[in-house]
Amino acid sequence: MKQILLFVLVLSARPAHSQNFTDAIEDNSFFIEEAYNQEERVVQHIPNLYRTAAGGTVLATFTQEWPVFSQTHQFSYTVPYLSMTGSSGVGDVMLNYRYQLVRSADGLAVSPRVSLILPTGDESKGLGDGVTGIQLNLPVSKRWTNAVVTHYNLGVTLLPGVKNPAGGTVSLTSAFGGGSVIWLATERFNVMFEALHTISEQFSAAGGTATAGETILSPGFRYAVDIGGVQIVPGLAVPLSYTSGELHQGFFLYLSFEHFF
């Protein structure tokens, strides 16, 4: 973590050489968070649908992002809806605050985020964890040329006092990191490749905890359409998930509506 922060500080201390970058789609990634806060008086609505291969679970989310007085501060919330074998309903809601630490003319952006996880999902149905948690993430974005931009994430999720099926409570921690490369084929059409790895503590069959890992590799694309004062960005990805020695293919649909208010 210290090395990542040092890397960010070194980059942000460099003189800003304006590259006169062309316009491009910015804050519309799928699995990797981009480091661009909402512009002043611009709100974004983001419904997603992700069908995982393992068990045929469907996760639908709705996220809304608002600038708080300026682009420096951003508030957002995410409401998930899960459909699994035997149960379905609202999951644990997330309330997010993000600070635009760096946004330089040479294409570098840094926006650390802190999120409060609310226990709104029914724990007995497997829709939530039953506790209030916290998530931290450090998104870093860098545009290199008119055609290439990359994004990097490093974060952790903390869930204190989760009920153990064998009795008692335990704190569960997960860490995640990843990156993406976006090819800006045109101003409105982008080809994407995202990679995300998560290491998480889970309850084991013996009643204790065990560490599990999941790697997601996701090729996809997105396209922007402007209608009046609204920008609409649909997107599609086919994520490949590798976990417990098995590879599965999923399906991801993305949609964004962005406008002034």
Secondary structure as UniProt FT lines:
FT   HELIX           2..13
FT   TURN            40..41
FT   STRAND          42..51
FT   HELIX           54..56
FT   STRAND          58..67
FT   TURN            71..72
FT   STRAND          73..84
FT   TURN            85..86
FT   STRAND          87..90
FT   STRAND          94..99
FT   STRAND          102..103
FT   TURN            105..106
FT   STRAND          108..110
FT   STRAND          113..117
FT   HELIX           123..125
FT   STRAND          133..137
FT   STRAND          140..143
FT   STRAND          148..163
FT   TURN            165..166
FT   STRAND          169..183
FT   STRAND          189..203
FT   TURN            205..206
FT   STRAND          209..223
FT   STRAND          225..227
FT   TURN            228..229
FT   STRAND          230..237
FT   STRAND          240..243
FT   TURN            244..245
FT   STRAND          246..249
FT   STRAND          251..260
//
